[in-house]
Amino acid sequence: MNEDDPYLWLEDISGEAALAWVAERNAETAEALAADAGFAPLKARVREVLDASDRIPYTVRRGAFLYNFWRDAEHVRGVWRRTTLEQYRKDAPEWEVLLDVDALAAAEDEKWVWDGARVRRPAHDRALVRLSRDGGDAVVVREFDLTAGEFVDGGFEVPEAKTRIGWIDDDTVFVGTDTGPGSLTGSGYPRTVRRWRRGTPVEESELVYEAADGDVSAWGYRDDTPGFERDFVGRSLDFFRSETYLLRPDGTTERVDVPEDALVDAHRRHLLVTLKSDWLGQPTGSLLAFDFDAFLAGDRTAEVLFTPDERTALSGHSWTRHHLILETMRDVSTHLEVLTPSRDGAGWTRTPLVGVPPLSAVGVVDTDPDVSDEYFLDVSGFLQPSSLHRGHVGGDTEVLKRAPDRFDTTGLTVRQHFATSEDGTRVPYFVIGPDHAVTGPGPALLYGYGGFEVSLTPFYGAVTGRAWLEGGGTHVIANIRGGGEYGPDWHQAALGADRPRAFEDFAAVARDLVARGITTPDRLGASGGSNGGLLMGAMLTRYPELFGAIVAQVPLLDMTRFHKLLAGASWIAEYGDPDDAADLAHLRELSPYHRLAADRPYPPVLLMTSTRDDRVHPGHARKTAARLRELGHPVLFHENTGGGHAGAGDNEQAAHNSALVHTFLRQHLA
């Protein structure tokens, strides 16, 4: 391993020398990929998908209106708009445009990227709009008048920071932001929670809660459910452990005394607790329900709403006015049911959610828990475009929208297989592509993530369909350990020094694809981003013989310095602490940047990042590209100047990036 790091200068994000180096690499990549004869038509077809006017405009309900954020060819940066349910049912609804981000960007000469809005309840008349400069995680916040359709002169406004903010009442908000020394954690997130009154300086607002110096962040919010108004504050001790407190009117706090790694959800008289470790005799991955007031008084009588088994895990839950919609996964296939608490608190009943098609990919899009038992569901599959369903629990359902086919699925199939990892663990994966019993082995692209309990579930990938499947390629999704496909245990099996289990799982899937005659090593590509970029680095340095090409996007690659770069300190609970000698040993072994060697043959690699990524530092990709070049290995590097951690801030950038990736894969695999 290389002990010295001659490329630290590439960590200077906007340094003159570093940006000159980036420009040279970008030019090389443009010559190799963007100048390819197939690049321009591919980019145009991808852009057509992203800009299509007949996409489903997904909404969230806020009072009488359904809100949507929309981008297309005419609205590159997008418009925030709303309509009524009556209009939404139409093929061409009439939309009320609230904020045109393109017009705002032009007027202020800023590359604004929409980052959402918090609408004030119950009046739904004001919003706290979040705008990012060119896609970074840091945002500016401005108060917006939904009736007048304009920003509020002299309203709540917060300069650029990784701000957390939410309404308390008409003239007060909870806010955590950069108010000077000591207000942010080492990860760059708020360390304090303040109660900020309109018309006063945020720096002078009332401090109501403070996290410890070594915590990841602090937060506060108002539960404004009518009749159950409550204030909560808390702190994230690390990425997976937190403490939640009820904030009393007199300023005192009372801990919601659950395990630090549990997730809590207080709703009306209920307290739901999702377990990440065993507690009260219930196993990891269970969902427990308590009476909120009784729990605070010390009663630990729980109603068990879900208990996992070796094949089934909790995926999520959503409240309606009188019910709880429970989402579970069995071998990565979704199942929905409705749980209903009795009025007298004597238990819960459960029934399947009626009207849901028996398909593998179903998700709750939106509910309105204060008002009704309405729900919106997205139903799709790898080869089935989305349809948006609306219903009421116990009532009728309707299909509001259907997306058209975006790519030719003739001859394509979807299969699920299981590979056997080194320690005997069965690892599921999905194969989308032609029937290889007929066609024989062909080019395949294997995608994975394997971290932070993120589950990779079935979805309709229109861009992948056009850019890869239509050309005869096969797309493979690996559900490796580190993810959440089988609950917390599946995630925890690959934490810290056990991270190589995720790598072994991915490699096992790659070998299984070859053994089944789906592909061959020279025609098998691999791709992943962020933590999945670390996975790609591991494939490059540990299993190069299994792949013909590798793509790593916004990757994490230097595991000895990740905690010193941007938000990296918040991931110590996932990987370990490089400042701890005991952890440093395994982190050096994990670190792809430190495993690179001159005498090891590597497949061609494409590294992609963003100058504006303020989550995973672009230095990871920059330094790795420089090191590979020094050692004489084939590498292409592309750094988008904007886009943040998503890598793209608009559809033009997204189409360009996708065309680069798939041109690279076609050149080396097809």
Residue, then its C-alpha position, 0 to 999 in steps of 0.5 A: m500500500n502507498e503510505d504517502d499521498p502525493y495528490l492531496w492538492l486535488e482535495d482543494i475543491s476550487g483550487e486553480a491547479a486542481l481545476a486545471w487538472v479536472a479540465e484536462r481530464n474532462a477533455e480527454t473523456a470528451e474526446a474518448l466518449a462524447a466524440d463517439a458517433g453513438f454519443a449524441p443520438l444516445k444523449a438525445r434519446v435519454r433527454e427525451v425520456l427525462d423531458a417527456s411531457d407525459r410523465i406522471p406528475y407525482t404530487v403531495r397533498r397540502g390541504a385542498f391542493l396537490y403540489n408538484f415540482w416539474r422539469d421538462a425541456e421548457h423548464v430546465r430548472g423546473v416549476w413548483r406548481r399545484t392543482t386540484l384533484e378534479q383537475y389532476r384527474k384530467d389528461a391535461p390538468e390546469w396547473e397554478v405555477l407558484l415558483d418558476v426556478d428558471a426565471l428566478a435563476a435568470a433574475e438573480d444570476e444563480k444556478w438555483v436547484w430546487d430542494g423542496a419546501r415546508v408548507r405551513r399547516p393548517a392554513h397551507d398559506r406560507a412555505l419555507v422554500r429551500l434552494s441549492r446553488d448548483g445542487g449542493d446539500a447546503v441551501v438558502v431558505r426563503e419564506f414564500d406566500l402561496t396566496a400572493g405567489e411571491f417571496v415574503d419581503g422581510g420574511f424568514e430567510v436563512p443564508e446558505a448552510k445545511t439548514r434544518i427548519g420547520w414551522i411552529d406557528d404563524d410567526t415562529v420556526f424551529v431552526g438549526t443553521d450556521t450562526g457562527p462558531g460552535s453552531l455546526t458539528g464536525s460533519g457540517y450539520p446543525r448542532t443547535v436548535r433555536r426557536w426563531r420569532r419573525g422579525t428578529p435576528v436568527e443569531e439572537s433567537e432562543l436556544v432550546y436544545e444543543a447537541a454534544d460536540g461529537d454528535v452528527s446533528a441536532w434537530g427540532y420539530r413541531d407535531d401540529t396534528p390537531g389535538f395532539e400538538r407536541d414539540f420534539v428535539g433530539r440529536s443524532l449521536d452518529f448515523f444510526r443512533s439518536e435520542t428523541y426528547l419531548l420539549r415541554p412548554d416550560g423548556t424542560t425535556e423528557r427523553v422518549d426512552v427507547p434504544e438509541d438505534a431504534l426509530v420512533d414515530a409519535h402520531r396522535r396517541h400512538l408511539l411506534v418504535t422500529l427496532k434495530s436491535d433486540w428489546l423488550g423480548q422482541p427481535t431486531g427488525s420488529l415494529l412495536a406500538f405503545d400508548f404515547d402518554a402511558f409510555l412516558a409514564g413508564d408503561r412498556t406494554a407493547e403491541v407487536l405490529f410486525t415481526p421479521d423472519e429470515r425472508t421478510a423485513l419491514s420496508g416502511h409505514s404510512w399513517t392515514r387518518h384512522h389506519l396504518i399502511l404497513e409495507t413489508m418485503r419478502d425476498v425483495s417483493t413488496h406486500l401492503e396491509v392495513l393495520t387499524p387500532s381499536r378506539d378503546g386501545a385494546g389492540w389492532t386489526r389487519t387486512p390486506l390493502v384491497g385494490v392493489p395489483p399483485l405486482s412486485a413493486v408497490g409503494v405509498v406515494d402520499t397520504d393525508p393523515d390529519v384529514s382522511d384515509e386517502y392514499f396514493l400508490d405507485v405501482s410498477g415493475f422492471l418492465q412495467p411503466s408506473s401507474l398512480h393509484r388513489g384510494h381510501v382505506g376500506g373504499d374504492t380505488e382509481v387509476l389516476k395516471r399511467a405512464p407510457d412505455r419508454f423502451d421496447t421490451t420485446g424479448l425481455t424477461v425479469r428473473q430473480h436468482f440467488a448467488t451463494s457468497e463465500d460464507g454460504t449466505r444466499v444473496p438475491y439478485f434481479v436479472i432484466g434482459p433477454d432469455h439467455a437460454v436462447t441468446g447465449p451470453g451477452p453484455a451485462l451491467l451489474y449494479g449494487y450499493g450495499g450500505f446504510e440499510v438502503s434497499l434496492t427494490p424493483f423499479y421501471g428504469a426508462v433511461t436504462g431501458r433505452a440506453w442499455l436494454e434496447g441494445g441487447g444488454t442485460h441489467v442486474i440488480a444485486n441485493i447485497r449485505g449492507g443494504g436493508e432488503y432483509g432488515p437491520d441484520w442484513h445491514q449490520a452484517a457488513l458494518g465496519a470491519d465486516r464491510p468485505r462481506a458486501f464485496e464478497d456478495f457482489a463478487a458472488v453475483a458476478r460469478d453466478l451470472v457467468a455460471r448461468g451463462i448470462t454473460t462472460p467476465d469480459r462482457l460484464g460491467a459494474s456500476g455504483g455511486s456514493n457508497g456504491g462507488l466504494l463498492m466499485g473501488a473494491m471490485l476494481t482492486r479486489y476482483p478485477e478479473l471478474f469485470g470488463a469495465i467499471v463505472a464509479q459515480v460520486p464515489l467514496l474511495d479514500m477510507t483513511r481520510f473520508h472523515k476529514l472531507l465534507a460530511g464524511a465524519s457522519w459515516i464513521a458509524e458505518y465504516g469505522d473511525p480512521d483516528d482510532a488505531a483499531d479501526l484504521a487497520h481495517l480501513r486501510e484494507l478497505s480503502p481502494y485508493h490505498r490498494l491500487a498497485a502497478d502490477r495488477p491488471y485492472p479493467p477500464v474504469l470511468l470515475m465521475t464526480s461533481t465539483r458541487d458535491d458537498r457530501v462526498h468530496p470530489g477529491h476521492a475520485r480525483k485522487t484515484a484517477a490520478r493514482l491510476r494514471e500514475l500507475g499506467h492503468p486505463v482510466l477516464f474521469h469526468e467532473n461535472t461543475g454542478g449537480g451536487h451529490a446527484g451528479a446533475g442539477d438538470n435534465e441536460q446534465a443528467a442526459h449527458n452523464s448517462a450518455l457518457v456512462h453507456t457509451f463507455l460501457r458499449q465501447h468496452l462490453a458490447 
